[in-house]
Amino acid sequence: MLLLGVVMPVLYGASPDYGAYNGAKYLRNYDGDTVTFDLSGLHPIIGKSISVRVDGIDTPEIKGKCTREKRLARKAKRFVENLLKNARHIRLERMRRGKYFRVVARVVADDRDLAEELLAGGLAVPYDGGKKSAPWCG
């Protein structure tokens, strides 16, 4: 039975959920959906300056295809930076490895879901890990 728990997620593209982490320390963000945190209490090779992909969304790319995408990307980046650097408590939930072996997690800052905030502000679109089809330049 244990073997099925290891093999089945690999066969069907699912990734195991490694739970949550309370008290993440915001360091920086590259754009709206890639954030670097320190996770104290974990071994430094795992928790020191770890890049986390925000689960469930895609934001405009900093090196986008058009002027509008680049402008929205800078706006999303500033939004995330302001929200997280001023947060009193950051929690990473539903942590798992995603595409390219990156850490993917739901990011919650002071009870505000980062993905939901970006979606509500028009700075992100829903994303399930498949082909990207964001309308940033349309």
Protein Blocks (a to p, Z undefined) as FASTA:
>chain_A
ZZmmmmmmmmnopacdebjaehiacfbdfblmbccdddehiafklmgopacddehiacdd
fklcbfklmmmmmmmmmmmmmmmmmpfbdcdehiacdehhiacddddeehiafklmmmmn
opaccdehiacdbfklZZ
